[in-house]
Structures are given as C-alpha cells and as structure tokens.
Amino acid sequence: MAKHTAQTRRGEIVRLATTSGLASVEELSDQLGVTASTIRRDLAKLTAQGKLARTYGGVMSLAHHPEASLRQRLGEAHAAKRDIARWAADQIEPGETVLLDAGSTMGALADAITKTPELTELTVVTAGISAMVTLTDSVGIDVIALGGRLRPLSQAFVGPLAEAAVQRLSFDRAFMGADSVHAERGICEADLEQTRLKELMMSRAEHTYVLAHADKLGQSPFHAWAVMPRAWTLVTDESADPSALQAFRDNGIEVVVAPRRD
C-alpha cells in the first residue's frame, strides 16, 4: 500500500510540474501534505527516471509540449484576436514608430492598421513575415523588416542579427505576442532565442503592450521566459476569467479588455 501511495504521489508531482511549469520543494510539500525530505526523495527518484529535471530549489517537467505552427494558430480564437488587434491599432498615432512582434495576433494587428486610413507617415518594424506581407502595399507606411534566422514554425526572424537591428532602433510602442503570459513570470515562449529578442524589443519601447487572448493567460507551456519591463499593459478579450485578470492587476500590471466588435 505504501508503495502505491508513493507512486501516486510521484505521478501527482509530475502532473503539477507539467501544468505549472516549475514547482518548488516547499510548494509540493504543502500541496501533497508530506515533508520536504519526502519530496526530495521523490524528486531524486523521478529525476533518475528521466521524468523531471532538478532546478535550484525545485523541479521542472521534461514532458514535451509541442509548439503550434503559425498556420495552426491562425484558426485559433480568431474573433478575440481581431478585437484585440482593433483596440491596439486605435492606440497608434500618425507619425509614430511602432514594433510588431511575430505571431497570428500581430498579423491581425497589421491588418487592422491597413484598415485605419488616418495612420499616415507610420513606421512599422517587425520580425514577423505575416505582418510584413500584410503591410507590403500599404500607402504611407514605411516597413522595416528585422533580419536574422528564420524560425519556420513561427514564421519569424530571431538570433543575433535580429537583436543587433533592434538595438539600433527605438519605438513609441511595442506590441508583443506570446505563447502564454503569466502575471509573475512574464512572457513564455518555446525557446530562449525568442525570449531574448522580446526582452530587447520591450527595452527599446516607450510603451509595451502584450496582446494575448484569454486562453494564454496564466499558462506555462514551456520553460523559456522573457523578463518584463517595469510598466507594461496586458490586452486581452472579453472571455478572460476575472480571477485571471486580477492576478495581473495584483502585480501592478495594467489590464485592458478589448471590447467585442461585430
């Protein structure tokens, strides 16, 4: 019976580490009602089995989280992305220089910009191919494409060349995408190249907005995180859970719920 209990507990540890992204010894001890030393023995066993990786003071799951391609994400939460993009486009002033991160929501924002005729003498800097293509024929919009290594899944440029270009620019506003966004940890992405570039982008902006529909809030699908600037704004849609939004507000983050538009 004791062996079964230990197996069940270890299975729960793997589940918690997978769903939350990171788990500390103290958190696991509190949640599972056992001592810290028992948790440490469980972690040693699970690490030896290749199910977890130890970190300073805790553990993270080695379970594979498949990254969705841009093509797959285009069909997700289409109405929510459109509403978020329209709100974001309304914040831009003529003559500004703005940065559009990569991703399907950035593609929607690029489309919203093209449908806002008063946005003239605008400079748009982007690493995303979808935004580049959408803005190609726009009159009065100067497009600066960041170079670098192409990530086929996200259809975006990353790496040292993209970083070098960002460091030579500044932005009135930066509109960021995310695989997920957490009130305490920041933006979550599939790899460190993406998070490094996002940090540089945000550091060069006067105002930073993270555009993320409700399903992306509070999730930890990967283990690469972008450290956020002191002040930034989360823009999400009306389907977001109020408790999820409160977690961001409690951390001093401005939260905007984009109104639904027909």
VMD Tcl script that draws the C-alpha trace (Angstrom):
set ca {
  {0.00 0.00 0.00}
  {2.83 2.39 0.88}
  {4.46 1.71 -2.49}
  {1.23 2.52 -4.28}
  {0.92 5.76 -2.28}
  {4.44 6.79 -3.27}
  {3.75 6.03 -6.93}
  {0.55 8.05 -6.82}
  {2.33 10.96 -5.15}
  {5.14 10.91 -7.69}
  {2.62 10.88 -10.51}
  {1.00 13.95 -9.00}
  {4.39 15.66 -8.75}
  {4.98 15.10 -12.47}
  {1.48 16.40 -13.25}
  {1.98 19.55 -11.16}
  {5.39 20.25 -12.66}
  {3.98 19.78 -16.16}
  {0.94 22.02 -15.72}
  {2.61 24.80 -13.72}
  {5.96 24.77 -15.49}
  {8.04 24.93 -12.32}
  {7.46 23.55 -8.83}
  {9.44 24.12 -5.66}
  {10.05 21.62 -2.89}
  {8.08 23.80 -0.50}
  {5.09 24.09 -2.84}
  {4.99 20.36 -3.44}
  {5.33 19.62 0.27}
  {2.37 21.90 1.09}
  {0.15 20.61 -1.70}
  {0.81 16.93 -1.11}
  {0.90 17.02 2.68}
  {4.27 15.36 3.17}
  {7.62 16.53 4.47}
  {10.19 18.34 2.36}
  {12.61 15.42 2.80}
  {10.00 13.04 1.35}
  {9.56 15.35 -1.64}
  {13.32 15.50 -2.16}
  {13.49 11.69 -2.23}
  {10.62 11.62 -4.73}
  {12.37 14.19 -6.90}
  {15.60 12.24 -6.84}
  {13.72 9.12 -7.97}
  {11.84 10.95 -10.74}
  {15.00 12.68 -11.92}
  {16.82 9.34 -12.13}
  {13.90 8.01 -14.21}
  {14.23 10.96 -16.62}
  {10.76 12.31 -15.84}
  {11.89 15.57 -14.22}
  {14.87 17.93 -14.21}
  {16.11 19.43 -10.95}
  {16.46 23.20 -10.72}
  {17.68 25.42 -7.92}
  {15.20 24.78 -5.09}
  {12.74 22.83 -7.21}
  {11.98 20.88 -10.33}
  {10.62 21.22 -13.85}
  {8.96 18.73 -16.13}
  {10.71 17.22 -19.12}
  {7.39 16.43 -20.79}
  {7.30 17.62 -24.40}
  {4.93 20.49 -25.17}
  {4.54 20.63 -28.95}
  {4.77 24.15 -30.30}
  {1.90 25.05 -32.62}
  {2.84 26.43 -36.01}
  {1.70 29.87 -37.14}
  {-0.64 28.18 -39.61}
  {-2.27 26.23 -36.78}
  {-2.62 29.34 -34.62}
  {-4.30 31.33 -37.38}
  {-7.50 29.36 -36.78}
  {-7.50 29.82 -33.00}
  {-9.57 32.49 -31.22}
  {-10.00 34.44 -34.45}
  {-12.66 36.84 -33.15}
  {-10.74 37.53 -29.93}
  {-7.55 38.32 -31.85}
  {-9.47 40.64 -34.17}
  {-10.95 42.58 -31.23}
  {-7.57 42.84 -29.51}
  {-5.92 43.98 -32.74}
  {-8.52 46.67 -33.38}
  {-8.04 48.09 -29.89}
  {-4.27 48.06 -30.35}
  {-4.49 49.85 -33.71}
  {-6.57 52.58 -32.07}
  {-3.68 53.37 -29.71}
  {-1.27 54.21 -32.53}
  {-0.81 57.85 -33.53}
  {0.15 59.11 -37.00}
  {3.89 59.57 -37.40}
  {4.85 57.03 -34.74}
  {7.38 54.23 -34.99}
  {5.87 51.01 -33.68}
  {7.15 47.47 -33.32}
  {5.03 44.45 -34.18}
  {6.27 41.18 -32.77}
  {5.65 37.93 -34.67}
  {2.57 35.73 -34.50}
  {-1.03 35.47 -35.61}
  {-2.27 38.32 -33.41}
  {0.43 40.57 -34.91}
  {-0.86 39.59 -38.34}
  {-4.33 40.70 -37.22}
  {-2.87 43.97 -35.93}
  {-1.12 44.61 -39.24}
  {-4.45 44.07 -40.98}
  {-6.18 46.47 -38.57}
  {-3.52 49.09 -39.28}
  {-4.15 48.87 -43.02}
  {-7.86 49.48 -42.34}
  {-7.17 52.64 -40.31}
  {-6.66 55.30 -43.02}
  {-5.71 58.07 -40.58}
  {-2.49 56.22 -39.69}
  {-0.16 58.02 -42.08}
  {3.60 58.57 -42.00}
  {3.81 55.46 -39.85}
  {6.94 53.32 -39.45}
  {6.35 49.67 -38.59}
  {9.25 47.48 -37.51}
  {8.58 43.75 -37.42}
  {10.22 40.34 -37.25}
  {7.07 38.54 -38.41}
  {6.56 37.51 -42.02}
  {2.75 37.72 -41.80}
  {2.90 41.39 -40.77}
  {5.47 42.15 -43.48}
  {3.29 40.63 -46.18}
  {0.12 42.35 -44.96}
  {1.77 45.79 -44.90}
  {3.66 45.43 -48.20}
  {1.31 47.52 -50.35}
  {0.16 49.98 -47.68}
  {0.46 53.63 -48.64}
  {2.02 55.91 -46.05}
  {3.55 53.08 -44.03}
  {7.28 52.50 -44.00}
  {8.07 48.88 -43.14}
  {11.40 47.88 -41.57}
  {11.97 44.13 -41.55}
  {14.29 42.70 -38.92}
  {16.66 40.16 -40.38}
  {18.13 37.06 -38.79}
  {17.48 33.35 -38.75}
  {14.00 32.26 -39.83}
  {12.03 30.07 -37.40}
  {9.71 28.16 -39.74}
  {7.16 27.29 -37.03}
  {6.56 30.90 -36.01}
  {7.39 32.43 -39.40}
  {9.61 34.96 -37.64}
  {13.23 36.07 -37.58}
  {15.35 35.59 -34.45}
  {19.01 35.45 -33.47}
  {21.99 37.82 -33.27}
  {21.23 39.70 -36.49}
  {17.67 40.48 -35.39}
  {18.95 41.50 -31.95}
  {21.58 43.80 -33.45}
  {18.95 45.53 -35.57}
  {16.65 46.08 -32.58}
  {19.49 47.64 -30.60}
  {19.83 50.33 -33.28}
  {16.18 51.35 -33.09}
  {13.65 52.71 -30.62}
  {9.87 52.54 -30.65}
  {6.95 54.65 -29.48}
  {5.03 51.43 -28.88}
  {5.90 47.74 -28.91}
  {3.12 45.22 -29.44}
  {4.19 41.80 -28.24}
  {2.82 38.34 -28.90}
  {3.21 35.35 -26.59}
  {2.73 31.61 -26.43}
  {1.41 32.44 -22.97}
  {1.74 35.22 -20.42}
  {1.98 34.91 -16.64}
  {1.38 37.64 -14.06}
  {4.62 36.90 -12.21}
  {6.89 35.20 -14.76}
  {6.17 37.28 -17.86}
  {6.03 36.05 -21.46}
  {6.52 32.34 -22.09}
  {7.97 31.05 -25.36}
  {9.31 27.81 -26.79}
  {12.98 28.81 -26.75}
  {15.45 31.31 -25.34}
  {16.19 32.98 -28.68}
  {12.61 34.21 -28.78}
  {12.57 35.45 -25.19}
  {15.91 37.22 -25.57}
  {14.67 39.09 -28.65}
  {11.41 40.02 -26.92}
  {13.29 41.46 -23.95}
  {15.36 43.64 -26.26}
  {12.27 44.79 -28.14}
  {10.49 45.81 -24.95}
  {13.57 47.56 -23.58}
  {13.61 49.85 -26.63}
  {9.94 50.89 -26.38}
  {8.26 53.80 -24.65}
  {5.08 51.76 -24.18}
  {4.78 47.96 -24.19}
  {1.58 46.02 -24.85}
  {1.25 42.24 -24.65}
  {-1.60 41.06 -26.85}
  {-2.90 37.72 -25.59}
  {-6.35 36.16 -25.82}
  {-7.92 34.54 -22.76}
  {-6.60 31.01 -23.32}
  {-3.00 32.25 -23.00}
  {-3.34 33.80 -19.55}
  {-1.56 32.20 -16.62}
  {-0.25 29.23 -18.61}
  {3.28 27.76 -18.56}
  {3.60 25.56 -21.66}
  {7.38 25.98 -21.98}
  {10.36 26.90 -19.82}
  {11.76 29.98 -21.58}
  {10.63 33.33 -20.15}
  {11.05 36.98 -21.11}
  {11.68 39.37 -18.23}
  {9.16 42.19 -18.42}
  {9.77 45.95 -18.16}
  {8.65 47.74 -15.02}
  {5.48 49.02 -16.71}
  {3.51 47.20 -19.38}
  {-0.08 46.61 -20.46}
  {-1.88 43.31 -20.96}
  {-4.53 43.45 -23.68}
  {-6.94 40.53 -23.77}
  {-10.52 39.73 -24.77}
  {-13.88 39.64 -23.00}
  {-13.84 35.88 -22.42}
  {-10.95 36.19 -19.93}
  {-11.66 34.88 -16.43}
  {-11.89 37.78 -13.95}
  {-9.70 35.92 -11.45}
  {-7.00 35.50 -14.09}
  {-7.10 39.24 -14.81}
  {-6.97 40.08 -11.11}
  {-3.70 38.18 -10.79}
  {-2.13 40.64 -13.25}
  {-3.66 43.68 -11.55}
  {-2.38 42.45 -8.18}
  {1.12 42.55 -9.68}
  {0.75 46.18 -10.76}
  {0.11 45.39 -14.43}
  {-2.36 47.48 -16.39}
  {-5.09 45.27 -17.87}
  {-7.23 46.21 -20.86}
  {-10.16 44.07 -22.01}
  {-10.75 44.83 -25.68}
  {-14.45 45.32 -26.42}
  {-16.13 42.84 -28.70}
  {-16.92 44.26 -32.13}
  {-19.18 42.81 -34.79}
}
mol new
graphics top color blue
foreach p $ca { graphics top sphere $p radius 0.5 }
foreach p [lrange $ca 0 end-1] q [lrange $ca 1 end] { graphics top cylinder $p $q radius 0.2 }
display resetview
